[in-house]
Amino acid sequence: MGEAMNEAIGEAMGEQAGRAVRRVVAINGSPRMEKGDTAMVLDPFLRGLEEAGADVELVYAERLDVRPCTCGRMHCWYGTPGTCCFRDGMQDLLGRIAQADTLVLATPVYIPLPGKMQDVVNRLCPLMEPRLEFREGRTRSRFRDGVALRRMVLVATGGWWEAGNFDTVTRIVEDLSATAGVAFTGAVIRPHAFVMRARGELSKTGRAIQGELQQAGRELAETGALRPETLASIRRPLVSEERLRRMYNEELANANRG
Ligand SMILES: Cc1cc2nc3c(=O)[nH]c(=O)nc-3n(C[C@H](O)[C@H](O)[C@H](O)COP(=O)(O)O)c2cc1C
């Protein structure tokens, strides 16, 4: 085999290794935790990742002993670089995130994030190198040497009809990835997620979407990517906009009737 061929194979293998998903930390930011719509969407996705060989750790932001970032002076950059001035559950979590190659941030849309999820995102700061760069038209940092993370994925649920409801949360994770210098692999979004259930049970369509989420997890683990067709099917409308709006407004009118 010629040297050029060896080199090409080496490059391809390197690329493959760069793409492989081996170790995942997933943070579910829903205050409703296991009972929430976010868990209904996230869990099959993580199952797919595990089935394809990834090692997955799931944590609930709500259960973490994590204080909000309130020192107000970036102590983790200026005071004790790489270490937060608060000692709480975040140190442990940061250590585990630093060893993962993939961070999955899962959240309901809460105009835009639930408070505890925002706290966790703010407290990622010690993982960043305290040095500014100008990249892709913006002032950015990057993860410190020793942080293995290569990609971030968003999994999000919303109550309303249209996918546009997810633009802000998507932008947050996209921006965070770009600033940290890692790939934003994509957004797995499920508008009007509650419609996957009927009378408290998963509907037939809900089960089908869970199957697609599992498939998306497997695809991510195997290829390091999420197929646009899979994502489009997962976020497909389950009712018309008009019908959903009518359902909400009737429920609101009933709830507000004296
Ligand atoms: C404070 C608050 C704000 C919300 N804002 C939005 C919103 O802007 N767009 C949307 O589609 N859903 C919104 N929702 C609905 C939730 O995102 C949706 O019901 C989600 O599926 C809940 O997930 P969970 O059960 O895991 O908490 C909001 C819910 C709450 C409580």
The ligand as an ORCA input file, in Angstrom:
! r2SCAN-3c Opt
* xyz 0 1
  C     -42.294     29.904     32.582
  C     -42.612     29.131     31.345
  C     -42.349     29.691     30.111
  C     -42.628     29.000     28.930
  N     -42.354     29.584     27.729
  C     -42.581     28.909     26.588
  C     -42.271     29.494     25.333
  O     -41.824     30.642     25.234
  N     -42.498     28.756     24.211
  C     -42.987     27.475     24.259
  O     -43.142     26.832     23.209
  N     -43.299     26.890     25.452
  C     -43.098     27.583     26.606
  N     -43.388     26.990     27.827
  C     -43.915     25.602     27.856
  C     -42.828     24.550     28.142
  O     -41.658     24.800     27.434
  C     -43.338     23.182     27.698
  O     -44.559     22.872     28.318
  C     -42.319     22.078     27.945
  O     -42.650     20.949     27.170
  C     -42.263     21.677     29.410
  O     -41.284     20.697     29.590
  P     -41.120     19.946     30.991
  O     -42.395     19.216     31.230
  O     -39.938     19.062     30.841
  O     -40.858     21.021     32.024
  C     -43.156     27.684     29.006
  C     -43.435     27.102     30.270
  C     -43.162     27.819     31.418
  C     -43.485     27.194     32.759
*
